[in-house]
Amino acid sequence: MEASMKKQFFRILSCCVLLACLCALPAYAQEPKTAQPAAKEDKVVTDITGSADLMRNVIGFTTNFGGPYHFAQADHKSPAQAYGDAPAEGAVAVLRLFARADDHGDVPLNTSGHSFLTITNVSEQDINVGGLLIAPDTSITVSTRGNRCEHSGIWYNLEGYYKYYLNASYYQNLYGIQVSLDQSQLDTVNQALANADHWSAIYNCTSFSAGLWNAVCSDTLCAGVPETPADLKADMLRKYPDKTVFGPTIPYDYIVYYGTSLTPSQEFS
């Protein structure tokens, strides 16, 4: 009788441990879910400005201490392409890298601006990006942030939301470049996204964006020390001026999600 109870106890304990492990799996390892299309409502969106914006940034910079982004490298890498070029043969997706910064002259460290990525489905079927299934000819934007109230870490489609509703306020002086991804390289991207849900002033949006680009592209980029959007933009123009475009379009195909949990945002809905 006692042996039977022990056996039952350990069976229940094993089930609990398995359930806990499944719940803790990153989004890319779980069953992907279909991304919800953006409503693109006819509404007025106002942004935080002035002292409220300053306080949001101060809190973000002083309360987030995420470490380096450790991204596995693809077993083969593709060369950079001119922005807007046709996808390479065998590609299932196109990854685009964006960077912008204000002109602050010869200051020692220009921390203005933002860096982010988009991933566009160029196949004929849905593809999985970070645990979200996106349809052919649609895109997802992705980057990391530490100064938004709902979450510090990875965000999907926030750049698209901002550009759609606050076009005049966001992503002026923007530059972009692209690389084609086959399925194996897309898998490398998804592994990276599963390990990128954090942010700090040092390991920031540019560390994330440049690091992921370098994980799949043979034409690497350097964003300085510490890494900044200004240095990333400068390196894009210095190394690949014929492949970097000014003023690229930012897609807004799906609603805003955050975290590896892929939680739909309430603030940006």
Phi, psi and omega in degrees: 000313180296318179297322179295319179294320178297318180297317179295320180299313182291330177293316178296317179299319179297319178297319180295317179297316179298317179297317179298320180294319179295321179293331182274355181298141175295163186301322184292337182271347178269172177296121181294153179243151181291126178294139181275125181301146178291139182287329182051056182289154175275087184218161178263124178247129178250142182260157175289133180225175172064222185295328179295319178293318178299315180295321178300318180291320179298315179298317180298318183285336186255357183238359181243128186226041178297146182274191182297155173272119179255101183252126173296145181271143176298147180289345169212147185238152182253153178285156175296151177240158172296137181303128180095353177296157176295146178301149177293158178300133180086000181286143172251344182207160172238126177260128179242139180250133181235146175210142175215153176201151176283153178277107179250022177069222184260034178297147182299325182218112179262106183261009181287165170096195185201150174232142179201177182233157163233151175233121184249134178280113178249014178267187180256010178217168179300145174235156180266123176234106179064020182099001178249131176273122179243146187280162175305143178065023173236166187223162173233138169263149182209138173196182177243148180215151177239003186239036173239140192296321187288329189196146171245117183144223188276139178229142176245131172073008179292321179297320177297318177301310181299316183292326181289315186265337183229052188304319185287341186261342190236141167062042167282160180056045185261142178234149182218155178212161186221163174214143178275147180237130167273182186297321180297319179290325175296322176300320177297319177299315181296323175296321178295316181299326180291344182244022188238019185273061176200169182201149168209171181298329179273312180260085197245198181300325181286321174302315179298307187294312180293322180296318181289321175303311182294339179288338184235349184247134180284340176267090190282163180230150178238132184249018175086183177222113352293163183285132182225155175301323181298316180289326177294314178301316180298322181288323175302314183286328181287315185274321188228057183296331180279351181248349183263132183246149176263138175072042180290159179281140177254120183284153174220081185260336187225162181293167182276130175237158173221155176076164174291346174285346181055052179280126176296134181287138173271325181293322183248057182245000000 
